[in-house]
Amino acid sequence: YGISFNVGSQASNVMAWAEAIKSLVPIFESLKRSGIEIEMINFGGGYPCEYASTEEKLLLQDIAKYALEEYSKLSFKPKIFLEPGRGVVGDTAILVSTVIARVERQQSTWLFLDSGAYNALFEAMAYQGSTRYRVTSLRKSFDSGEMMYALAGPTGDSQDVITKEALLPRDIDVGDKLVFHNVGAYNLVAITPFNGFPKPDVYVE
């Protein structure tokens, strides 16, 4: 019926989709020789969202431009399907988390939160991909200055680290709330009840 590909979640190469389409040319030629004309080609996923860890912003119009150039060279033109996923929902949600402990260590100051990699921010986990979210303080501080913090979740597990480089007001303390931006992709569906900590409440506006 068709051919589908996915160039990899949060792809960072604007040419990735075009190259994938280009690689299908021999398959299309083989199908044509056999008298088979497929009905669809799925340009898949991988469409990115902009995070704090994003090195270069990819524009969907640029992705489309190069992908359609290669598509136009195919021997026949099946319908185009897309699975934009992260590129559509990534920036549709924020997470509000509460500081439950502030610990001074030799290397840095750690803020422990009531939500972490297991129960809210799975993609921040190092072995998953180390996505870094833009984080801000809900309580503004105008005179204390800023400093770098490490942020961790509540489980006590060594993998429950959100980031070690969060620039926030110096006077952040227990009870203050932090806002993580662009958390709409994958995090809710990947939540686990590890160590018994609940998932965040979800509010739709």
Phi and psi in degrees as GROMACS dihedral restraints (atoms count N, CA, C in turn):
[ dihedral_restraints ]
;  ai    aj    ak    al  type     phi  dphi    fc
    3     4     5     6     1  -167.8    20    10
    4     5     6     7     1  -176.7    20    10
    6     7     8     9     1  -127.9    20    10
    7     8     9    10     1   137.4    20    10
    9    10    11    12     1  -129.9    20    10
   10    11    12    13     1   144.9    20    10
   12    13    14    15     1  -143.8    20    10
   13    14    15    16     1   158.8    20    10
   15    16    17    18     1  -137.0    20    10
   16    17    18    19     1   121.6    20    10
   18    19    20    21     1   -79.6    20    10
   19    20    21    22     1    -5.9    20    10
   21    22    23    24     1   116.8    20    10
   22    23    24    25     1   132.4    20    10
   24    25    26    27     1   -59.8    20    10
   25    26    27    28     1   137.3    20    10
   27    28    29    30     1    57.6    20    10
   28    29    30    31     1    47.0    20    10
   30    31    32    33     1   -60.0    20    10
   31    32    33    34     1   144.9    20    10
   33    34    35    36     1  -114.4    20    10
   34    35    36    37     1     3.8    20    10
   36    37    38    39     1  -112.9    20    10
   37    38    39    40     1   115.6    20    10
   39    40    41    42     1   -61.6    20    10
   40    41    42    43     1   -20.8    20    10
   42    43    44    45     1   -91.5    20    10
   43    44    45    46     1    -0.6    20    10
   45    46    47    48     1   -58.8    20    10
   46    47    48    49     1   -43.0    20    10
   48    49    50    51     1   -70.3    20    10
   49    50    51    52     1   -41.1    20    10
   51    52    53    54     1   -62.3    20    10
   52    53    54    55     1   -41.8    20    10
   54    55    56    57     1   -65.7    20    10
   55    56    57    58     1   -36.9    20    10
   57    58    59    60     1   -64.4    20    10
   58    59    60    61     1   -41.7    20    10
   60    61    62    63     1   -65.1    20    10
   61    62    63    64     1   -41.6    20    10
   63    64    65    66     1   -60.2    20    10
   64    65    66    67     1   -36.7    20    10
   66    67    68    69     1   -69.5    20    10
   67    68    69    70     1   -13.7    20    10
   69    70    71    72     1   -85.7    20    10
   70    71    72    73     1    -8.7    20    10
   72    73    74    75     1   -54.4    20    10
   73    74    75    76     1   -48.3    20    10
   75    76    77    78     1   -60.4    20    10
   76    77    78    79     1   -34.3    20    10
   78    79    80    81     1   -67.6    20    10
   79    80    81    82     1   -43.5    20    10
   81    82    83    84     1   -62.8    20    10
   82    83    84    85     1   -40.0    20    10
   84    85    86    87     1   -65.2    20    10
   85    86    87    88     1   -40.0    20    10
   87    88    89    90     1   -64.6    20    10
   88    89    90    91     1   -42.4    20    10
   90    91    92    93     1   -62.2    20    10
   91    92    93    94     1   -42.0    20    10
   93    94    95    96     1   -62.2    20    10
   94    95    96    97     1   -41.6    20    10
   96    97    98    99     1   -64.4    20    10
   97    98    99   100     1   -27.8    20    10
   99   100   101   102     1   -90.9    20    10
  100   101   102   103     1     3.0    20    10
  102   103   104   105     1    76.6    20    10
  103   104   105   106     1    20.9    20    10
  105   106   107   108     1  -105.7    20    10
  106   107   108   109     1   128.6    20    10
  108   109   110   111     1  -124.4    20    10
  109   110   111   112     1   106.8    20    10
  111   112   113   114     1   -71.4    20    10
  112   113   114   115     1   158.4    20    10
  114   115   116   117     1   -92.5    20    10
  115   116   117   118     1   -24.3    20    10
  117   118   119   120     1  -147.8    20    10
  118   119   120   121     1   156.5    20    10
  120   121   122   123     1  -132.7    20    10
  121   122   123   124     1   126.5    20    10
  123   124   125   126     1   -97.5    20    10
  124   125   126   127     1   112.2    20    10
  126   127   128   129     1   -73.7    20    10
  127   128   129   130     1     7.3    20    10
  129   130   131   132     1    65.6    20    10
  130   131   132   133     1  -152.0    20    10
  132   133   134   135     1  -118.3    20    10
  133   134   135   136     1  -154.6    20    10
  135   136   137   138     1    97.2    20    10
  136   137   138   139     1   -12.5    20    10
  138   139   140   141     1   -57.2    20    10
  139   140   141   142     1   125.8    20    10
  141   142   143   144     1   -87.4    20    10
  142   143   144   145     1   162.4    20    10
  144   145   146   147     1  -116.4    20    10
  145   146   147   148     1   152.6    20    10
  147   148   149   150     1   -87.2    20    10
  148   149   150   151     1   119.5    20    10
  150   151   152   153     1  -115.9    20    10
  151   152   153   154     1   173.9    20    10
  153   154   155   156     1   -63.7    20    10
  154   155   156   157     1   -27.0    20    10
  156   157   158   159     1   -89.3    20    10
  157   158   159   160     1     0.9    20    10
  159   160   161   162     1   -72.5    20    10
  160   161   162   163     1   121.1    20    10
  162   163   164   165     1   -80.7    20    10
  163   164   165   166     1   -37.0    20    10
  165   166   167   168     1  -141.3    20    10
  166   167   168   169     1   125.3    20    10
  168   169   170   171     1   -74.3    20    10
  169   170   171   172     1   125.5    20    10
  171   172   173   174     1   -98.3    20    10
  172   173   174   175     1   131.1    20    10
  174   175   176   177     1   -94.5    20    10
  175   176   177   178     1   135.2    20    10
  177   178   179   180     1   -60.9    20    10
  178   179   180   181     1   -33.2    20    10
  180   181   182   183     1   -67.0    20    10
  181   182   183   184     1   -31.3    20    10
  183   184   185   186     1   -72.2    20    10
  184   185   186   187     1   -42.3    20    10
  186   187   188   189     1   -57.4    20    10
  187   188   189   190     1   -46.8    20    10
  189   190   191   192     1   -63.5    20    10
  190   191   192   193     1   -40.9    20    10
  192   193   194   195     1   -57.4    20    10
  193   194   195   196     1   -52.2    20    10
  195   196   197   198     1   -71.4    20    10
  196   197   198   199     1   -36.4    20    10
  198   199   200   201     1   -65.7    20    10
  199   200   201   202     1   -42.5    20    10
  201   202   203   204     1   -70.6    20    10
  202   203   204   205     1   -28.9    20    10
  204   205   206   207     1   -61.1    20    10
  205   206   207   208     1   -43.9    20    10
  207   208   209   210     1   -71.9    20    10
  208   209   210   211     1   -37.4    20    10
  210   211   212   213     1   -59.6    20    10
  211   212   213   214     1   -38.6    20    10
  213   214   215   216     1   -65.6    20    10
  214   215   216   217     1   -17.6    20    10
  216   217   218   219     1   -89.1    20    10
  217   218   219   220     1    -9.2    20    10
  219   220   221   222     1   -67.0    20    10
  220   221   222   223     1   151.3    20    10
  222   223   224   225     1   -69.2    20    10
  223   224   225   226     1   -25.4    20    10
  225   226   227   228     1  -142.7    20    10
  226   227   228   229     1   163.4    20    10
  228   229   230   231     1  -117.7    20    10
  229   230   231   232     1    86.2    20    10
  231   232   233   234     1   -69.8    20    10
  232   233   234   235     1   165.3    20    10
  234   235   236   237     1   -61.4    20    10
  235   236   237   238     1   148.1    20    10
  237   238   239   240     1   -98.9    20    10
  238   239   240   241     1   127.6    20    10
  240   241   242   243     1  -112.0    20    10
  241   242   243   244     1   150.6    20    10
  243   244   245   246     1  -132.6    20    10
  244   245   246   247     1   149.3    20    10
  246   247   248   249     1  -126.8    20    10
  247   248   249   250     1    76.2    20    10
  249   250   251   252     1   -69.5    20    10
  250   251   252   253     1   -20.8    20    10
  252   253   254   255     1    39.4    20    10
  253   254   255   256     1  -108.7    20    10
  255   256   257   258     1   -54.4    20    10
  256   257   258   259     1   -39.4    20    10
  258   259   260   261     1   -61.9    20    10
  259   260   261   262     1   -21.2    20    10
  261   262   263   264     1   -96.6    20    10
  262   263   264   265     1   -43.5    20    10
  264   265   266   267     1  -102.0    20    10
  265   266   267   268     1   -11.1    20    10
  267   268   269   270     1   -54.6    20    10
  268   269   270   271     1   -43.1    20    10
  270   271   272   273     1   -97.8    20    10
  271   272   273   274     1    19.3    20    10
  273   274   275   276     1   -94.0    20    10
  274   275   276   277     1    -1.2    20    10
  276   277   278   279     1  -141.0    20    10
  277   278   279   280     1   151.9    20    10
  279   280   281   282     1  -124.4    20    10
  280   281   282   283     1   160.6    20    10
  282   283   284   285     1  -120.5    20    10
  283   284   285   286     1   127.0    20    10
  285   286   287   288     1  -103.2    20    10
  286   287   288   289     1   120.3    20    10
  288   289   290   291     1  -124.3    20    10
  289   290   291   292     1   147.2    20    10
  291   292   293   294     1  -104.0    20    10
  292   293   294   295     1   137.3    20    10
  294   295   296   297     1   -74.3    20    10
  295   296   297   298     1   123.2    20    10
  297   298   299   300     1  -108.5    20    10
  298   299   300   301     1   -10.9    20    10
  300   301   302   303     1  -162.7    20    10
  301   302   303   304     1   146.1    20    10
  303   304   305   306     1  -124.7    20    10
  304   305   306   307     1   121.6    20    10
  306   307   308   309     1  -125.3    20    10
  307   308   309   310     1   125.1    20    10
  309   310   311   312     1   -88.5    20    10
  310   311   312   313     1   123.6    20    10
  312   313   314   315     1  -123.9    20    10
  313   314   315   316     1   168.6    20    10
  315   316   317   318     1   -60.5    20    10
  316   317   318   319     1   -43.3    20    10
  318   319   320   321     1   -79.9    20    10
  319   320   321   322     1   -37.4    20    10
  321   322   323   324     1  -166.5    20    10
  322   323   324   325     1   172.0    20    10
  324   325   326   327     1   -94.7    20    10
  325   326   327   328     1   129.9    20    10
  327   328   329   330     1  -104.8    20    10
  328   329   330   331     1   134.0    20    10
  330   331   332   333     1  -109.4    20    10
  331   332   333   334     1   122.0    20    10
  333   334   335   336     1   -97.4    20    10
  334   335   336   337     1   133.1    20    10
  336   337   338   339     1  -114.8    20    10
  337   338   339   340     1   163.1    20    10
  339   340   341   342     1   -80.4    20    10
  340   341   342   343     1    -0.8    20    10
  342   343   344   345     1  -135.9    20    10
  343   344   345   346     1   137.9    20    10
  345   346   347   348     1  -141.2    20    10
  346   347   348   349     1  -157.5    20    10
  348   349   350   351     1   -66.7    20    10
  349   350   351   352     1   -29.7    20    10
  351   352   353   354     1   -82.2    20    10
  352   353   354   355     1   -41.7    20    10
  354   355   356   357     1  -108.6    20    10
  355   356   357   358     1    11.5    20    10
  357   358   359   360     1  -161.9    20    10
  358   359   360   361     1   -37.9    20    10
  360   361   362   363     1  -128.4    20    10
  361   362   363   364     1    60.2    20    10
  363   364   365   366     1   -55.4    20    10
  364   365   366   367     1   -38.3    20    10
  366   367   368   369     1   -73.0    20    10
  367   368   369   370     1    -9.7    20    10
  369   370   371   372     1   -78.2    20    10
  370   371   372   373     1   -18.1    20    10
  372   373   374   375     1   -61.1    20    10
  373   374   375   376     1   136.3    20    10
  375   376   377   378     1   -56.1    20    10
  376   377   378   379     1   -46.6    20    10
  378   379   380   381     1   -76.1    20    10
  379   380   381   382     1   -12.8    20    10
  381   382   383   384     1   -83.7    20    10
  382   383   384   385     1   -30.9    20    10
  384   385   386   387     1   155.7    20    10
  385   386   387   388     1    -8.0    20    10
  387   388   389   390     1    56.4    20    10
  388   389   390   391     1    43.3    20    10
  390   391   392   393     1   -62.6    20    10
  391   392   393   394     1   132.7    20    10
  393   394   395   396     1  -112.1    20    10
  394   395   396   397     1   121.8    20    10
  396   397   398   399     1   -95.1    20    10
  397   398   399   400     1   147.5    20    10
  399   400   401   402     1   -68.0    20    10
  400   401   402   403     1   130.4    20    10
  402   403   404   405     1  -127.3    20    10
  403   404   405   406     1   136.1    20    10
  405   406   407   408     1  -132.1    20    10
  406   407   408   409     1   162.6    20    10
  408   409   410   411     1   -92.2    20    10
  409   410   411   412     1   133.8    20    10
  411   412   413   414     1   -70.8    20    10
  412   413   414   415     1   -29.5    20    10
  414   415   416   417     1   -97.6    20    10
  415   416   417   418     1   115.5    20    10
  417   418   419   420     1   -72.7    20    10
  418   419   420   421     1   144.0    20    10
  420   421   422   423     1  -129.8    20    10
  421   422   423   424     1   118.9    20    10
  423   424   425   426     1   -99.6    20    10
  424   425   426   427     1   -11.7    20    10
  426   427   428   429     1  -129.5    20    10
  427   428   429   430     1    -1.5    20    10
  429   430   431   432     1   -90.1    20    10
  430   431   432   433     1   -14.2    20    10
  432   433   434   435     1    79.6    20    10
  433   434   435   436     1  -175.7    20    10
  435   436   437   438     1  -124.4    20    10
  436   437   438   439     1   161.1    20    10
  438   439   440   441     1  -152.8    20    10
  439   440   441   442     1   166.4    20    10
  441   442   443   444     1   -89.5    20    10
  442   443   444   445     1   134.4    20    10
  444   445   446   447     1  -122.5    20    10
  445   446   447   448     1   158.2    20    10
  447   448   449   450     1  -102.3    20    10
  448   449   450   451     1   137.2    20    10
  450   451   452   453     1  -115.8    20    10
  451   452   453   454     1   132.4    20    10
  453   454   455   456     1  -136.2    20    10
  454   455   456   457     1   159.0    20    10
  456   457   458   459     1   -83.3    20    10
  457   458   459   460     1  -173.2    20    10
  459   460   461   462     1   -91.2    20    10
  460   461   462   463     1    -4.5    20    10
  462   463   464   465     1   -77.9    20    10
  463   464   465   466     1   -22.8    20    10
  465   466   467   468     1    84.9    20    10
  466   467   468   469     1    -2.2    20    10
  468   469   470   471     1   -80.5    20    10
  469   470   471   472     1   143.3    20    10
  471   472   473   474     1   -64.7    20    10
  472   473   474   475     1   -20.8    20    10
  474   475   476   477     1   -85.2    20    10
  475   476   477   478     1   -10.0    20    10
  477   478   479   480     1   -84.8    20    10
  478   479   480   481     1    59.3    20    10
  480   481   482   483     1  -117.2    20    10
  481   482   483   484     1   127.6    20    10
  483   484   485   486     1   -88.1    20    10
  484   485   486   487     1   -46.9    20    10
  486   487   488   489     1  -165.6    20    10
  487   488   489   490     1   155.7    20    10
  489   490   491   492     1  -110.5    20    10
  490   491   492   493     1     9.9    20    10
  492   493   494   495     1  -140.7    20    10
  493   494   495   496     1    72.1    20    10
  495   496   497   498     1  -112.0    20    10
  496   497   498   499     1   118.1    20    10
  498   499   500   501     1   -89.4    20    10
  499   500   501   502     1   112.0    20    10
  501   502   503   504     1  -140.4    20    10
  502   503   504   505     1   166.5    20    10
  504   505   506   507     1   -56.7    20    10
  505   506   507   508     1   144.4    20    10
  507   508   509   510     1   -63.3    20    10
  508   509   510   511     1   -27.5    20    10
  510   511   512   513     1   -94.0    20    10
  511   512   513   514     1    16.3    20    10
  513   514   515   516     1   -57.1    20    10
  514   515   516   517     1   136.1    20    10
  516   517   518   519     1  -148.7    20    10
  517   518   519   520     1   178.0    20    10
  519   520   521   522     1   -55.2    20    10
  520   521   522   523     1   132.8    20    10
  522   523   524   525     1    99.2    20    10
  523   524   525   526     1   -20.8    20    10
  525   526   527   528     1   -71.4    20    10
  526   527   528   529     1   156.0    20    10
  528   529   530   531     1  -113.9    20    10
  529   530   531   532     1   137.6    20    10
  531   532   533   534     1  -111.9    20    10
  532   533   534   535     1   148.2    20    10
  534   535   536   537     1  -115.0    20    10
  535   536   537   538     1   123.1    20    10
  537   538   539   540     1  -100.5    20    10
  538   539   540   541     1   129.7    20    10
  540   541   542   543     1  -101.2    20    10
  541   542   543   544     1   154.1    20    10
  543   544   545   546     1    58.5    20    10
  544   545   546   547     1    50.9    20    10
  546   547   548   549     1  -104.6    20    10
  547   548   549   550     1    16.7    20    10
  549   550   551   552     1   -73.4    20    10
  550   551   552   553     1   -15.0    20    10
  552   553   554   555     1  -100.6    20    10
  553   554   555   556     1   124.6    20    10
  555   556   557   558     1    73.6    20    10
  556   557   558   559     1   -26.7    20    10
  558   559   560   561     1   -62.8    20    10
  559   560   561   562     1   -47.7    20    10
  561   562   563   564     1   -62.7    20    10
  562   563   564   565     1   -41.4    20    10
  564   565   566   567     1   -73.9    20    10
  565   566   567   568     1   -14.9    20    10
  567   568   569   570     1  -104.1    20    10
  568   569   570   571     1     7.2    20    10
  570   571   572   573     1   -64.7    20    10
  571   572   573   574     1   139.5    20    10
  573   574   575   576     1  -123.7    20    10
  574   575   576   577     1   156.8    20    10
  576   577   578   579     1   -88.2    20    10
  577   578   579   580     1    29.2    20    10
  579   580   581   582     1   -53.1    20    10
  580   581   582   583     1   129.0    20    10
  582   583   584   585     1    60.5    20    10
  583   584   585   586     1    15.0    20    10
  585   586   587   588     1    82.9    20    10
  586   587   588   589     1     9.0    20    10
  588   589   590   591     1   -84.3    20    10
  589   590   591   592     1   134.1    20    10
  591   592   593   594     1   -74.8    20    10
  592   593   594   595     1   158.6    20    10
  594   595   596   597     1   -76.9    20    10
  595   596   597   598     1   158.1    20    10
  597   598   599   600     1   -66.5    20    10
  598   599   600   601     1   149.3    20    10
  600   601   602   603     1   -67.1    20    10
  601   602   603   604     1   145.7    20    10
  603   604   605   606     1  -112.2    20    10
  604   605   606   607     1   128.9    20    10
  606   607   608   609     1  -122.3    20    10
  607   608   609   610     1   132.9    20    10
  609   610   611   612     1  -111.1    20    10
  610   611   612   613     1   128.1    20    10
